[in-house]
Amino acid sequence: MAVWGIGVSVYFVAVIFRTSLGVAGLDAADRFHVNASALSTFSILQLLVYAGMQIPVGLLVDRLGTKKVLAIGVVLFTAGQLGFAFSPSYGTALASRALLGCGDAMTFISVLRLGSRWFPARRGPMVAQLAGLVGMAGNLVSTLVLARLLHGVGWTAAFAGSALAGVVVLVLLLLFLKDHPEGHEPEPFPHRGAAYVRRQIAASWREPGTRLGLWVHFTTQFPAMVFLLLWGLPFLVEAQGLTRATAGELLTLVVLCNMVVGLVYGQIVARHHEARLPLALGTVGTTAVMWAAMLAWPGDRAPMWLLVVVCAVLGACGPASMLGFDFARPANPPERQGTASGITNMGGFVASMTTLFAIGVLLDATGDDYTIAFSFVFVLQALGVSQILRLRSRAARRERERLVASRVETVHVPA
């Protein structure tokens, strides 16, 4: 548990750095003199690098192990955060966020792999939700602590000071982290260059469970990610007329609800595996209804109670996205877990990146009409749900076949 805790602490710091722009969006616009589209490019580039790195990182984790990949990730995202603190121009700030995204991309898949090595398979759903919960705690620190530091000590001191957390977790990782318990080394698996890479990706992709996991992650995660990562604070302040303090409290509510719902979803799926898809689709449907109610409310501004409900519902998006890994995990053998997780993890970040860009463009094109810009969310939700419904039967059938085959093998194992 202690070893896994070190790995999760790396992910915790990575999420603080990833979401730090969410509380600094308006400050960044002023500091670098950019409009909405250029501001969204920060997060888009960061997520583009993150999403593009998922399959390579999965392959690296399968080949090099967790400790080496996490160490590389910490060095990169710490350097990115430090570079962002001292960036004198928009271009150097963009490069720093790209570096941060590259390091961040190496954390979550590594933590999932670490959990699969240190915990029994039946605890996989709960372990994944706990990892997501710790990540949300990092988001909470960003929302509460970094926001206050930013407006207390200034841009450079706040971002440079936060980078020290990366140094701390790097030291802990190098001293204490182990890839697996003593005596439980994985069986050696041949790695043969490009042929190995192609085999890993192709075999993972052929599994309907991997593709279903990707689309579940795609459809559930992005509304909350977009809201927390960049556009939530400007929307609440500029479109809803709230103060920064009140808007920050609503963003905090999203994070707190995420942590609570993560525990609930983890317990439900651990006890009732068949609840995965109803929970995912229920979260998407509820999010769409409340998002529509917020945008379509008569008058210029939605009432506070509705904004509170919307933020509470958005808190379920992160835990629902974790369910995607519960489809990919049983569909792939241990030697493909990193690759399959990388494919799955691409989903939500591709959707988030697309939506971040679309909202920025639509805001500039419509004179900051958030109703039109935020309606883009429904486009990707419809796409994702259609793919989930298309793949669910095939994935369920394949999972049942694997379960029957594993039972037969267990029966025929000699005493």
DAURTA-V935412 format. One record per residue. RES is the residue in three letters. PHI is phi as a letter, one per 30 degrees, with the letter a starting at -180 (none if undefined). BURIAL is b if it has 16 or more other C-alpha atoms within 10 Angstrom, else e. D_FIRST is the distance of its C-alpha to the first C-alpha in whole Angstrom. Layout:
res->RES phi->PHI burial->BURIAL d_first->D_FIRST
res->RES phi->PHI burial->BURIAL d_first->D_FIRST
This chain:
res->MET phi->none burial->e d_first->0
res->ALA phi->d burial->e d_first->4
res->VAL phi->d burial->b d_first->5
res->TRP phi->d burial->b d_first->5
res->GLY phi->d burial->b d_first->6
res->ILE phi->d burial->b d_first->9
res->GLY phi->d burial->b d_first->10
res->VAL phi->d burial->b d_first->10
res->SER phi->d burial->b d_first->12
res->VAL phi->d burial->b d_first->15
res->TYR phi->d burial->b d_first->15
res->PHE phi->e burial->b d_first->16
res->VAL phi->d burial->b d_first->18
res->ALA phi->d burial->b d_first->20
res->VAL phi->d burial->b d_first->21
res->ILE phi->e burial->b d_first->22
res->PHE phi->d burial->b d_first->24
res->ARG phi->e burial->b d_first->25
res->THR phi->c burial->b d_first->26
res->SER phi->d burial->b d_first->28
res->LEU phi->d burial->b d_first->31
res->GLY phi->d burial->b d_first->31
res->VAL phi->c burial->b d_first->32
res->ALA phi->c burial->b d_first->34
res->GLY phi->e burial->b d_first->36
res->LEU phi->d burial->b d_first->40
res->ASP phi->d burial->e d_first->39
res->ALA phi->d burial->b d_first->39
res->ALA phi->d burial->b d_first->42
res->ASP phi->d burial->e d_first->44
res->ARG phi->d burial->e d_first->43
res->PHE phi->c burial->b d_first->43
res->HIS phi->h burial->e d_first->46
res->VAL phi->b burial->e d_first->45
res->ASN phi->c burial->e d_first->46
res->ALA phi->d burial->b d_first->43
res->SER phi->d burial->b d_first->43
res->ALA phi->d burial->b d_first->43
res->LEU phi->d burial->b d_first->40
res->SER phi->d burial->b d_first->38
res->THR phi->d burial->b d_first->38
res->PHE phi->e burial->b d_first->36
res->SER phi->d burial->b d_first->33
res->ILE phi->d burial->b d_first->35
res->LEU phi->d burial->b d_first->35
res->GLN phi->d burial->b d_first->31
res->LEU phi->d burial->b d_first->30
res->LEU phi->d burial->b d_first->32
res->VAL phi->d burial->b d_first->31
res->TYR phi->e burial->b d_first->27
res->ALA phi->d burial->b d_first->29
res->GLY phi->d burial->b d_first->31
res->MET phi->d burial->b d_first->28
res->GLN phi->d burial->b d_first->25
res->ILE phi->d burial->b d_first->27
res->PRO phi->e burial->b d_first->27
res->VAL phi->d burial->b d_first->24
res->GLY phi->e burial->b d_first->23
res->LEU phi->d burial->b d_first->25
res->LEU phi->d burial->b d_first->23
res->VAL phi->d burial->b d_first->20
res->ASP phi->d burial->b d_first->21
res->ARG phi->c burial->b d_first->23
res->LEU phi->c burial->e d_first->22
res->GLY phi->j burial->b d_first->18
res->THR phi->d burial->b d_first->15
res->LYS phi->d burial->b d_first->15
res->LYS phi->d burial->b d_first->19
res->VAL phi->d burial->b d_first->20
res->LEU phi->d burial->b d_first->17
res->ALA phi->d burial->b d_first->19
res->ILE phi->d burial->b d_first->22
res->GLY phi->d burial->b d_first->21
res->VAL phi->d burial->b d_first->21
res->VAL phi->e burial->b d_first->24
res->LEU phi->d burial->b d_first->26
res->PHE phi->d burial->b d_first->25
res->THR phi->d burial->b d_first->25
res->ALA phi->d burial->b d_first->28
res->GLY phi->d burial->b d_first->29
res->GLN phi->d burial->b d_first->29
res->LEU phi->d burial->b d_first->31
res->GLY phi->d burial->b d_first->33
res->PHE phi->d burial->b d_first->34
res->ALA phi->d burial->b d_first->34
res->PHE phi->c burial->b d_first->37
res->SER phi->d burial->b d_first->39
res->PRO phi->d burial->e d_first->42
res->SER phi->b burial->e d_first->43
res->TYR phi->d burial->b d_first->42
res->GLY phi->d burial->e d_first->42
res->THR phi->d burial->e d_first->39
res->ALA phi->d burial->b d_first->37
res->LEU phi->d burial->b d_first->37
res->ALA phi->d burial->b d_first->36
res->SER phi->d burial->b d_first->33
res->ARG phi->d burial->b d_first->32
res->ALA phi->d burial->b d_first->32
res->LEU phi->d burial->b d_first->30
res->LEU phi->d burial->b d_first->27
res->GLY phi->d burial->b d_first->27
res->CYS phi->d burial->b d_first->27
res->GLY phi->d burial->b d_first->24
res->ASP phi->e burial->b d_first->22
res->ALA phi->d burial->b d_first->23
res->MET phi->d burial->b d_first->21
res->THR phi->c burial->b d_first->17
res->PHE phi->d burial->b d_first->17
res->ILE phi->d burial->b d_first->17
res->SER phi->d burial->b d_first->15
res->VAL phi->d burial->b d_first->12
res->LEU phi->d burial->b d_first->13
res->ARG phi->d burial->b d_first->14
res->LEU phi->d burial->b d_first->10
res->GLY phi->d burial->b d_first->9
res->SER phi->d burial->b d_first->12
res->ARG phi->d burial->b d_first->11
res->TRP phi->c burial->b d_first->8
res->PHE phi->b burial->e d_first->9
res->PRO phi->d burial->e d_first->12
res->ALA phi->d burial->e d_first->15
res->ARG phi->d burial->e d_first->16
res->ARG phi->c burial->b d_first->13
res->GLY phi->e burial->b d_first->14
res->PRO phi->e burial->b d_first->16
res->MET phi->d burial->b d_first->13
res->VAL phi->d burial->b d_first->11
res->ALA phi->d burial->b d_first->14
res->GLN phi->d burial->b d_first->15
res->LEU phi->d burial->b d_first->12
res->ALA phi->d burial->b d_first->12
res->GLY phi->d burial->b d_first->16
res->LEU phi->d burial->b d_first->16
res->VAL phi->d burial->b d_first->14
res->GLY phi->d burial->b d_first->17
res->MET phi->d burial->b d_first->19
res->ALA phi->d burial->b d_first->18
res->GLY phi->d burial->b d_first->19
res->ASN phi->d burial->b d_first->22
res->LEU phi->d burial->b d_first->23
res->VAL phi->d burial->b d_first->23
res->SER phi->d burial->b d_first->25
res->THR phi->d burial->b d_first->28
res->LEU phi->c burial->b d_first->28
res->VAL phi->d burial->e d_first->27
res->LEU phi->d burial->b d_first->28
res->ALA phi->d burial->b d_first->31
res->ARG phi->d burial->e d_first->33
res->LEU phi->d burial->b d_first->32
res->LEU phi->e burial->b d_first->34
res->HIS phi->c burial->e d_first->37
res->GLY phi->c burial->e d_first->37
res->VAL phi->c burial->e d_first->37
res->GLY phi->j burial->e d_first->38
res->TRP phi->e burial->b d_first->36
res->THR phi->d burial->b d_first->36
res->ALA phi->d burial->b d_first->34
res->ALA phi->d burial->b d_first->32
res->PHE phi->d burial->b d_first->31
res->ALA phi->d burial->b d_first->31
res->GLY phi->d burial->b d_first->29
res->SER phi->d burial->b d_first->26
res->ALA phi->d burial->b d_first->26
res->LEU phi->d burial->e d_first->25
res->ALA phi->d burial->b d_first->21
res->GLY phi->d burial->b d_first->21
res->VAL phi->d burial->e d_first->22
res->VAL phi->d burial->e d_first->19
res->VAL phi->d burial->b d_first->16
res->LEU phi->d burial->b d_first->18
res->VAL phi->d burial->e d_first->18
res->LEU phi->d burial->e d_first->14
res->LEU phi->d burial->b d_first->14
res->LEU phi->d burial->e d_first->17
res->LEU phi->d burial->e d_first->16
res->PHE phi->b burial->e d_first->12
res->LEU phi->d burial->b d_first->11
res->LYS phi->b burial->b d_first->11
res->ASP phi->d burial->b d_first->12
res->HIS phi->a burial->b d_first->11
res->PRO phi->d burial->e d_first->11
res->GLU phi->e burial->e d_first->14
res->GLY phi->i burial->e d_first->17
res->HIS phi->b burial->e d_first->15
res->GLU phi->d burial->e d_first->17
res->PRO phi->d burial->e d_first->19
res->GLU phi->d burial->e d_first->23
res->PRO phi->d burial->e d_first->25
res->PHE phi->b burial->e d_first->26
res->PRO phi->d burial->e d_first->30
res->HIS phi->c burial->e d_first->30
res->ARG phi->b burial->e d_first->34
res->GLY phi->h burial->e d_first->34
res->ALA phi->d burial->e d_first->35
res->ALA phi->d burial->e d_first->36
res->TYR phi->d burial->e d_first->32
res->VAL phi->e burial->b d_first->31
res->ARG phi->d burial->e d_first->34
res->ARG phi->d burial->e d_first->33
res->GLN phi->d burial->b d_first->29
res->ILE phi->d burial->b d_first->30
res->ALA phi->d burial->e d_first->33
res->ALA phi->d burial->e d_first->31
res->SER phi->d burial->b d_first->29
res->TRP phi->d burial->b d_first->31
res->ARG phi->d burial->e d_first->33
res->GLU phi->d burial->b d_first->31
res->PRO phi->e burial->b d_first->32
res->GLY phi->d burial->b d_first->28
res->THR phi->d burial->b d_first->27
res->ARG phi->d burial->b d_first->31
res->LEU phi->d burial->b d_first->30
res->GLY phi->d burial->b d_first->26
res->LEU phi->d burial->b d_first->28
res->TRP phi->d burial->b d_first->31
res->VAL phi->d burial->b d_first->28
res->HIS phi->d burial->b d_first->26
res->PHE phi->e burial->b d_first->30
res->THR phi->d burial->b d_first->31
res->THR phi->c burial->b d_first->29
res->GLN phi->d burial->b d_first->27
res->PHE phi->d burial->b d_first->30
res->PRO phi->e burial->b d_first->32
res->ALA phi->d burial->b d_first->29
res->MET phi->d burial->b d_first->28
res->VAL phi->d burial->b d_first->32
res->PHE phi->d burial->b d_first->32
res->LEU phi->d burial->b d_first->30
res->LEU phi->d burial->b d_first->30
res->LEU phi->a burial->b d_first->34
res->TRP phi->c burial->b d_first->36
res->GLY phi->d burial->b d_first->35
res->LEU phi->d burial->b d_first->36
res->PRO phi->e burial->b d_first->40
res->PHE phi->d burial->b d_first->40
res->LEU phi->d burial->b d_first->40
res->VAL phi->d burial->b d_first->42
res->GLU phi->d burial->e d_first->44
res->ALA phi->c burial->b d_first->45
res->GLN phi->c burial->b d_first->44
res->GLY phi->i burial->e d_first->45
res->LEU phi->d burial->b d_first->42
res->THR phi->d burial->e d_first->42
res->ARG phi->d burial->b d_first->39
res->ALA phi->d burial->e d_first->37
res->THR phi->d burial->e d_first->37
res->ALA phi->d burial->b d_first->36
res->GLY phi->d burial->b d_first->33
res->GLU phi->d burial->e d_first->32
res->LEU phi->d burial->b d_first->33
res->LEU phi->d burial->b d_first->30
res->THR phi->d burial->b d_first->28
res->LEU phi->d burial->b d_first->29
res->VAL phi->e burial->b d_first->28
res->VAL phi->d burial->b d_first->24
res->LEU phi->d burial->b d_first->24
res->CYS phi->d burial->b d_first->25
res->ASN phi->e burial->b d_first->23
res->MET phi->d burial->b d_first->19
res->VAL phi->d burial->e d_first->21
res->VAL phi->d burial->b d_first->22
res->GLY phi->e burial->b d_first->19
res->LEU phi->d burial->b d_first->17
res->VAL phi->d burial->e d_first->21
res->TYR phi->d burial->b d_first->21
res->GLY phi->d burial->b d_first->17
res->GLN phi->d burial->e d_first->18
res->ILE phi->d burial->b d_first->22
res->VAL phi->d burial->b d_first->21
res->ALA phi->d burial->b d_first->18
res->ARG phi->c burial->e d_first->21
res->HIS phi->b burial->e d_first->24
res->HIS phi->d burial->e d_first->24
res->GLU phi->d burial->e d_first->28
res->ALA phi->d burial->e d_first->27
res->ARG phi->e burial->b d_first->26
res->LEU phi->d burial->b d_first->29
res->PRO phi->e burial->e d_first->31
res->LEU phi->d burial->b d_first->28
res->ALA phi->d burial->b d_first->28
res->LEU phi->d burial->b d_first->32
res->GLY phi->d burial->e d_first->32
res->THR phi->d burial->b d_first->30
res->VAL phi->d burial->b d_first->33
res->GLY phi->d burial->e d_first->36
res->THR phi->d burial->e d_first->35
res->THR phi->d burial->b d_first->34
res->ALA phi->d burial->b d_first->37
res->VAL phi->d burial->e d_first->39
res->MET phi->d burial->b d_first->38
res->TRP phi->d burial->b d_first->39
res->ALA phi->d burial->b d_first->42
res->ALA phi->d burial->e d_first->43
res->MET phi->d burial->b d_first->42
res->LEU phi->d burial->b d_first->44
res->ALA phi->c burial->e d_first->47
res->TRP phi->d burial->e d_first->47
res->PRO phi->d burial->e d_first->51
res->GLY phi->j burial->e d_first->52
res->ASP phi->d burial->e d_first->50
res->ARG phi->b burial->b d_first->47
res->ALA phi->d burial->b d_first->45
res->PRO phi->d burial->e d_first->44
res->MET phi->d burial->e d_first->41
res->TRP phi->d burial->e d_first->40
res->LEU phi->d burial->e d_first->40
res->LEU phi->d burial->b d_first->38
res->VAL phi->d burial->b d_first->35
res->VAL phi->d burial->b d_first->35
res->VAL phi->e burial->b d_first->35
res->CYS phi->d burial->b d_first->32
res->ALA phi->d burial->b d_first->30
res->VAL phi->d burial->b d_first->31
res->LEU phi->e burial->b d_first->30
res->GLY phi->d burial->b d_first->26
res->ALA phi->d burial->b d_first->26
res->CYS phi->d burial->b d_first->26
res->GLY phi->d burial->b d_first->23
res->PRO phi->e burial->b d_first->21
res->ALA phi->d burial->b d_first->24
res->SER phi->d burial->b d_first->24
res->MET phi->d burial->b d_first->20
res->LEU phi->d burial->b d_first->22
res->GLY phi->e burial->b d_first->24
res->PHE phi->d burial->b d_first->21
res->ASP phi->d burial->b d_first->21
res->PHE phi->d burial->b d_first->24
res->ALA phi->d burial->b d_first->24
res->ARG phi->d burial->b d_first->21
res->PRO phi->d burial->b d_first->23
res->ALA phi->d burial->b d_first->26
res->ASN phi->b burial->b d_first->24
res->PRO phi->d burial->e d_first->23
res->PRO phi->e burial->b d_first->20
res->GLU phi->d burial->b d_first->22
res->ARG phi->c burial->b d_first->23
res->GLN phi->d burial->b d_first->20
res->GLY phi->d burial->b d_first->20
res->THR phi->d burial->b d_first->24
res->ALA phi->d burial->b d_first->24
res->SER phi->d burial->b d_first->21
res->GLY phi->d burial->b d_first->24
res->ILE phi->d burial->b d_first->27
res->THR phi->d burial->b d_first->25
res->ASN phi->d burial->b d_first->24
res->MET phi->d burial->b d_first->27
res->GLY phi->e burial->b d_first->29
res->GLY phi->d burial->b d_first->28
res->PHE phi->d burial->b d_first->28
res->VAL phi->d burial->b d_first->32
res->ALA phi->d burial->b d_first->33
res->SER phi->d burial->b d_first->32
res->MET phi->d burial->b d_first->34
res->THR phi->d burial->b d_first->37
res->THR phi->d burial->b d_first->37
res->LEU phi->e burial->b d_first->36
res->PHE phi->d burial->b d_first->39
res->ALA phi->d burial->b d_first->41
res->ILE phi->d burial->b d_first->41
res->GLY phi->d burial->b d_first->42
res->VAL phi->d burial->b d_first->45
res->LEU phi->d burial->b d_first->46
res->LEU phi->d burial->b d_first->46
res->ASP phi->d burial->e d_first->48
res->ALA phi->d burial->e d_first->51
res->THR phi->c burial->e d_first->51
res->GLY phi->i burial->e d_first->51
res->ASP phi->i burial->b d_first->48
res->ASP phi->d burial->e d_first->48
res->TYR phi->d burial->b d_first->45
res->THR phi->d burial->b d_first->46
res->ILE phi->d burial->e d_first->47
res->ALA phi->d burial->b d_first->44
res->PHE phi->d burial->b d_first->41
res->SER phi->d burial->b d_first->43
res->PHE phi->d burial->b d_first->42
res->VAL phi->e burial->b d_first->38
res->PHE phi->d burial->b d_first->40
res->VAL phi->d burial->e d_first->41
res->LEU phi->d burial->b d_first->38
res->GLN phi->d burial->b d_first->37
res->ALA phi->d burial->e d_first->40
res->LEU phi->d burial->e d_first->39
res->GLY phi->d burial->b d_first->35
res->VAL phi->d burial->b d_first->36
res->SER phi->d burial->e d_first->39
res->GLN phi->d burial->b d_first->37
res->ILE phi->d burial->b d_first->34
res->LEU phi->d burial->e d_first->37
res->ARG phi->d burial->e d_first->38
res->LEU phi->c burial->b d_first->35
res->ARG phi->d burial->b d_first->34
res->SER phi->d burial->e d_first->36
res->ARG phi->d burial->e d_first->36
res->ALA phi->d burial->b d_first->32
res->ALA phi->d burial->b d_first->32
res->ARG phi->d burial->e d_first->34
res->ARG phi->d burial->e d_first->32
res->GLU phi->d burial->b d_first->29
res->ARG phi->d burial->e d_first->31
res->GLU phi->d burial->e d_first->33
res->ARG phi->d burial->e d_first->29
res->LEU phi->d burial->e d_first->28
res->VAL phi->d burial->e d_first->31
res->ALA phi->d burial->e d_first->31
res->SER phi->d burial->e d_first->28
res->ARG phi->d burial->e d_first->29
res->VAL phi->d burial->e d_first->32
res->GLU phi->d burial->e d_first->31
res->THR phi->d burial->e d_first->29
res->VAL phi->d burial->e d_first->32
res->HIS phi->c burial->e d_first->34
res->VAL phi->d burial->e d_first->31
res->PRO phi->d burial->e d_first->33
res->ALA phi->d burial->e d_first->32
